[in-house]
Amino acid sequence: PPRIGKAAGNGDTVVKEDTGQMQNLKDELEHTVQNNEEFKSIANQVEMTMTPEGLQIEFVENTGAVFFETGSSVIRPVAKELISKIAPIIARSDRRAIIEGHTDAMPYPGQGYTNWDLSTDRALSLSRLLMADGVSQKQFLQIRGYADTKLKKADDPTHFSNRRVTLLLPFKGIQDPTLDLPKDAFQSEKQAVV
């Protein structure tokens, strides 16, 4: 389900005015990823989508390791190169950013380390690499891991596309780009607290 962005005051107007700039940013990022021979092997695994909240960039794993070593938060060399090319573009945009790590529903093998750890560690690894390549720490709003609680392909919980890291660059008029609980769930949670 799409996220629900909350616009502040004249936020709708700000979002409309910001759409052109965001589209230019998307075009520049897509050009960098798609028109570079060294990224040919992973370019199709980078999905960029305009959502009601902003630009969503997903780094989606395939049947094998694409961005991260299998079962690890270690970023693969070709993925590091790709990030080193897009990070300066994101830094120049001065956009706020949210990073989310996700896994499929296969339990992490072994004891003491879970999909929660893996999804969070992958989100942190991406943030560290972005910062090393020029993105300011102040640009980050949140960095979080979801394990398998927000599946991309809910009808197939172990599908490889559920293993991904998402980078969201919200529109400037979006006050709360993280509000993604359905309204009724929020109401019942609020009642439970009272």
CORVENBEL-V892057 format. One record per backbone hydrogen bond with DSSP energy under -1.0 kcal/mol. NH is the residue of the N-H (numbers start at 1). CO is the residue of the C=O. If there is no record, write none. Layout:
# CORVENBEL-V892057
nh=NH co=CO
nh=NH co=CO
This chain:
# CORVENBEL-V892057
nh=4 co=179
nh=8 co=173
nh=14 co=10
nh=15 co=11
nh=16 co=12
nh=17 co=13
nh=18 co=14
nh=19 co=15
nh=22 co=18
nh=23 co=19
nh=24 co=20
nh=25 co=21
nh=26 co=22
nh=27 co=23
nh=28 co=24
nh=29 co=25
nh=30 co=26
nh=31 co=27
nh=32 co=28
nh=33 co=29
nh=34 co=30
nh=35 co=31
nh=39 co=36
nh=40 co=37
nh=42 co=39
nh=43 co=39
nh=45 co=42
nh=46 co=43
nh=47 co=58
nh=49 co=56
nh=51 co=54
nh=55 co=169
nh=56 co=49
nh=57 co=167
nh=58 co=47
nh=59 co=165
nh=60 co=45
nh=61 co=163
nh=62 co=64
nh=69 co=74
nh=72 co=69
nh=76 co=67
nh=80 co=76
nh=81 co=77
nh=82 co=78
nh=83 co=79
nh=84 co=80
nh=86 co=82
nh=87 co=83
nh=90 co=86
nh=91 co=87
nh=92 co=88
nh=93 co=89
nh=97 co=139
nh=98 co=168
nh=99 co=142
nh=100 co=166
nh=101 co=144
nh=102 co=164
nh=103 co=147
nh=105 co=157
nh=118 co=114
nh=119 co=115
nh=120 co=116
nh=121 co=117
nh=122 co=118
nh=123 co=119
nh=124 co=120
nh=125 co=121
nh=126 co=122
nh=127 co=123
nh=128 co=124
nh=129 co=125
nh=130 co=126
nh=131 co=127
nh=132 co=128
nh=133 co=129
nh=134 co=131
nh=135 co=130
nh=139 co=136
nh=140 co=137
nh=141 co=97
nh=142 co=97
nh=144 co=99
nh=146 co=101
nh=149 co=146
nh=156 co=153
nh=159 co=156
nh=162 co=159
nh=163 co=160
nh=164 co=102
nh=165 co=59
nh=166 co=100
nh=167 co=57
nh=168 co=98
nh=169 co=55
nh=171 co=53
nh=174 co=171
nh=175 co=6
nh=176 co=6
nh=179 co=176
nh=180 co=178
nh=186 co=182
nh=187 co=183
nh=188 co=184
nh=189 co=185
nh=190 co=186
nh=191 co=187
nh=192 co=188
nh=193 co=189
nh=194 co=190
